[in-house]
């Protein structure tokens, strides 16, 4: 596993390879296959909304990675604000927590925190398992 450091073409990765500015990648660690499932209990009346809700989060994660590469702090801040508002409403408290952190980090232009929170959010989304409340 190799983590690229994105500092405009400078030699920044572990093998000291030169990274061309056109091929910069966000410094987001890959999702770990070793984590177990994170069970999230959802109110039964909204279970049918979950596939669409989670699919939208996947799309937003791709957008977030693009915003990181282009250092689009305004878009990161807007996305963080949007996610923080509805994550816990649907039972995904970690989405709201990471989103609030993303929003604050974007306001301060703190790319390291943005990348960390993006990784935490990606791990969470990759490992959640939804179940109706009362279905233990």
Short mmCIF file of the C-alpha atoms (twelve columns), coordinates in Angstrom:
data_MODEL
# 
_entry.id   MODEL 
# 
loop_
_atom_site.group_PDB 
_atom_site.id 
_atom_site.type_symbol 
_atom_site.label_atom_id 
_atom_site.label_alt_id 
_atom_site.label_comp_id 
_atom_site.label_asym_id 
_atom_site.label_seq_id 
_atom_site.Cartn_x 
_atom_site.Cartn_y 
_atom_site.Cartn_z 
_atom_site.pdbx_PDB_model_num 
ATOM 1   C CA . UNK A 1   0.000   0.000  0.000   1 
ATOM 2   C CA . UNK A 2   1.366   3.402  -0.981  1 
ATOM 3   C CA . UNK A 3   0.121   6.764  0.206   1 
ATOM 4   C CA . UNK A 4   0.813   9.634  -2.146  1 
ATOM 5   C CA . UNK A 5   1.551   13.067 -0.793  1 
ATOM 6   C CA . UNK A 6   0.063   15.756 -3.000  1 
ATOM 7   C CA . UNK A 7   2.431   18.687 -3.033  1 
ATOM 8   C CA . UNK A 8   2.436   19.814 -6.663  1 
ATOM 9   C CA . UNK A 9   4.978   17.621 -8.344  1 
ATOM 10  C CA . UNK A 10  7.534   17.405 -5.524  1 
ATOM 11  C CA . UNK A 11  9.101   14.144 -4.390  1 
ATOM 12  C CA . UNK A 12  6.824   13.347 -1.495  1 
ATOM 13  C CA . UNK A 13  5.955   9.616  -1.398  1 
ATOM 14  C CA . UNK A 14  7.716   6.846  0.489   1 
ATOM 15  C CA . UNK A 15  9.814   5.805  -2.529  1 
ATOM 16  C CA . UNK A 16  10.735  9.443  -3.235  1 
ATOM 17  C CA . UNK A 17  9.176   9.191  -6.709  1 
ATOM 18  C CA . UNK A 18  8.394   12.349 -8.575  1 
ATOM 19  C CA . UNK A 19  4.648   12.999 -8.827  1 
ATOM 20  C CA . UNK A 20  3.518   14.813 -11.919 1 
ATOM 21  C CA . UNK A 21  0.991   17.576 -11.192 1 
ATOM 22  C CA . UNK A 22  -1.421  16.050 -13.726 1 
ATOM 23  C CA . UNK A 23  -1.526  12.767 -11.802 1 
ATOM 24  C CA . UNK A 24  -1.971  14.092 -8.284  1 
ATOM 25  C CA . UNK A 25  -4.178  11.957 -6.086  1 
ATOM 26  C CA . UNK A 26  -5.840  12.821 -2.812  1 
ATOM 27  C CA . UNK A 27  -3.908  11.573 0.192   1 
ATOM 28  C CA . UNK A 28  -6.698  9.290  1.308   1 
ATOM 29  C CA . UNK A 29  -5.717  5.954  2.712   1 
ATOM 30  C CA . UNK A 30  -7.500  2.963  1.196   1 
ATOM 31  C CA . UNK A 31  -10.391 1.492  3.141   1 
ATOM 32  C CA . UNK A 32  -9.295  -1.348 5.382   1 
ATOM 33  C CA . UNK A 33  -10.795 -4.765 4.608   1 
ATOM 34  C CA . UNK A 34  -9.928  -5.904 8.130   1 
ATOM 35  C CA . UNK A 35  -12.494 -3.905 10.033  1 
ATOM 36  C CA . UNK A 36  -15.681 -5.628 11.073  1 
ATOM 37  C CA . UNK A 37  -19.165 -4.433 10.262  1 
ATOM 38  C CA . UNK A 38  -20.584 -1.424 12.069  1 
ATOM 39  C CA . UNK A 39  -24.240 -2.089 12.776  1 
ATOM 40  C CA . UNK A 40  -26.508 0.939  12.494  1 
ATOM 41  C CA . UNK A 41  -30.105 0.599  13.659  1 
ATOM 42  C CA . UNK A 42  -32.582 2.451  11.459  1 
ATOM 43  C CA . UNK A 43  -36.208 3.264  12.146  1 
ATOM 44  C CA . UNK A 44  -38.256 0.663  10.196  1 
ATOM 45  C CA . UNK A 45  -40.336 3.355  8.467   1 
ATOM 46  C CA . UNK A 46  -37.291 4.735  6.643   1 
ATOM 47  C CA . UNK A 47  -35.474 1.472  5.845   1 
ATOM 48  C CA . UNK A 48  -36.660 1.638  2.233   1 
ATOM 49  C CA . UNK A 49  -34.857 4.994  1.835   1 
ATOM 50  C CA . UNK A 50  -31.478 3.592  2.854   1 
ATOM 51  C CA . UNK A 51  -30.203 2.185  -0.464  1 
ATOM 52  C CA . UNK A 52  -30.707 5.562  -2.165  1 
ATOM 53  C CA . UNK A 53  -29.359 7.471  0.842   1 
ATOM 54  C CA . UNK A 54  -26.174 5.377  0.963   1 
ATOM 55  C CA . UNK A 55  -25.697 5.521  -2.825  1 
ATOM 56  C CA . UNK A 56  -25.774 9.314  -2.618  1 
ATOM 57  C CA . UNK A 57  -23.091 9.230  0.073   1 
ATOM 58  C CA . UNK A 58  -20.870 7.159  -2.257  1 
ATOM 59  C CA . UNK A 59  -21.234 9.811  -4.949  1 
ATOM 60  C CA . UNK A 60  -20.502 12.556 -2.433  1 
ATOM 61  C CA . UNK A 61  -17.355 10.731 -1.308  1 
ATOM 62  C CA . UNK A 62  -16.103 10.732 -4.906  1 
ATOM 63  C CA . UNK A 63  -16.905 14.443 -5.143  1 
ATOM 64  C CA . UNK A 64  -15.118 15.066 -1.855  1 
ATOM 65  C CA . UNK A 65  -11.974 13.382 -3.141  1 
ATOM 66  C CA . UNK A 66  -12.095 15.580 -6.247  1 
ATOM 67  C CA . UNK A 67  -12.517 18.683 -4.068  1 
ATOM 68  C CA . UNK A 68  -9.456  17.632 -2.071  1 
ATOM 69  C CA . UNK A 69  -7.324  17.230 -5.185  1 
ATOM 70  C CA . UNK A 70  -8.386  20.652 -6.455  1 
ATOM 71  C CA . UNK A 71  -8.210  22.162 -2.949  1 
ATOM 72  C CA . UNK A 72  -11.784 23.432 -3.331  1 
ATOM 73  C CA . UNK A 73  -12.339 24.435 0.293   1 
ATOM 74  C CA . UNK A 74  -15.675 26.122 -0.411  1 
ATOM 75  C CA . UNK A 75  -17.166 22.929 -1.881  1 
ATOM 76  C CA . UNK A 76  -15.741 20.852 0.979   1 
ATOM 77  C CA . UNK A 77  -17.300 23.241 3.474   1 
ATOM 78  C CA . UNK A 78  -20.709 23.140 1.724   1 
ATOM 79  C CA . UNK A 79  -20.670 19.344 1.544   1 
ATOM 80  C CA . UNK A 80  -19.678 19.089 5.204   1 
ATOM 81  C CA . UNK A 81  -22.549 21.381 6.163   1 
ATOM 82  C CA . UNK A 82  -25.022 19.365 4.093   1 
ATOM 83  C CA . UNK A 83  -23.912 16.017 5.537   1 
ATOM 84  C CA . UNK A 84  -23.836 17.244 9.123   1 
ATOM 85  C CA . UNK A 85  -27.487 18.194 8.874   1 
ATOM 86  C CA . UNK A 86  -28.908 14.836 7.920   1 
ATOM 87  C CA . UNK A 87  -26.449 12.139 9.018   1 
ATOM 88  C CA . UNK A 88  -27.684 11.777 12.575  1 
ATOM 89  C CA . UNK A 89  -31.281 12.415 11.502  1 
ATOM 90  C CA . UNK A 90  -31.166 9.090  9.647   1 
ATOM 91  C CA . UNK A 91  -29.228 7.311  12.397  1 
ATOM 92  C CA . UNK A 92  -25.691 7.783  11.067  1 
ATOM 93  C CA . UNK A 93  -24.125 9.836  13.850  1 
ATOM 94  C CA . UNK A 94  -20.572 9.322  12.560  1 
ATOM 95  C CA . UNK A 95  -21.511 10.941 9.258   1 
ATOM 96  C CA . UNK A 96  -22.610 14.060 11.153  1 
ATOM 97  C CA . UNK A 97  -19.511 14.084 13.349  1 
ATOM 98  C CA . UNK A 98  -17.079 13.763 10.436  1 
ATOM 99  C CA . UNK A 99  -19.086 16.240 8.380   1 
ATOM 100 C CA . UNK A 100 -18.927 18.896 11.116  1 
ATOM 101 C CA . UNK A 101 -15.178 18.326 11.326  1 
ATOM 102 C CA . UNK A 102 -14.868 18.614 7.531   1 
ATOM 103 C CA . UNK A 103 -16.833 21.843 7.530   1 
ATOM 104 C CA . UNK A 104 -14.667 23.386 10.266  1 
ATOM 105 C CA . UNK A 105 -11.421 22.182 8.672   1 
ATOM 106 C CA . UNK A 106 -12.417 23.594 5.288   1 
ATOM 107 C CA . UNK A 107 -13.160 26.943 6.882   1 
ATOM 108 C CA . UNK A 108 -9.601  26.940 8.303   1 
ATOM 109 C CA . UNK A 109 -8.122  25.455 5.106   1 
ATOM 110 C CA . UNK A 110 -6.717  22.571 7.164   1 
ATOM 111 C CA . UNK A 111 -6.107  19.950 4.476   1 
ATOM 112 C CA . UNK A 112 -4.589  17.385 6.858   1 
ATOM 113 C CA . UNK A 113 -7.770  17.293 8.958   1 
ATOM 114 C CA . UNK A 114 -9.917  17.201 5.819   1 
ATOM 115 C CA . UNK A 115 -8.025  14.159 4.568   1 
ATOM 116 C CA . UNK A 116 -8.216  12.446 7.963   1 
ATOM 117 C CA . UNK A 117 -11.952 13.009 8.269   1 
ATOM 118 C CA . UNK A 118 -12.490 11.878 4.688   1 
ATOM 119 C CA . UNK A 119 -10.698 8.637  5.507   1 
ATOM 120 C CA . UNK A 120 -12.752 8.151  8.686   1 
ATOM 121 C CA . UNK A 121 -15.946 8.766  6.747   1 
ATOM 122 C CA . UNK A 122 -14.915 6.382  3.949   1 
ATOM 123 C CA . UNK A 123 -14.093 3.648  6.501   1 
ATOM 124 C CA . UNK A 124 -17.417 4.156  8.228   1 
ATOM 125 C CA . UNK A 125 -19.445 4.046  5.012   1 
ATOM 126 C CA . UNK A 126 -17.593 0.969  3.773   1 
ATOM 127 C CA . UNK A 127 -18.312 -0.992 6.940   1 
ATOM 128 C CA . UNK A 128 -21.825 -0.049 7.993   1 
ATOM 129 C CA . UNK A 129 -24.521 -2.670 8.087   1 
ATOM 130 C CA . UNK A 130 -28.035 -1.354 8.467   1 
ATOM 131 C CA . UNK A 131 -30.754 -3.149 10.397  1 
ATOM 132 C CA . UNK A 132 -34.221 -2.103 11.497  1 
ATOM 133 C CA . UNK A 133 -34.516 -0.956 15.099  1 
ATOM 134 C CA . UNK A 134 -35.745 -3.795 17.258  1 
ATOM 135 C CA . UNK A 135 -34.003 -6.338 14.987  1 
ATOM 136 C CA . UNK A 136 -31.085 -7.331 17.211  1 
# 
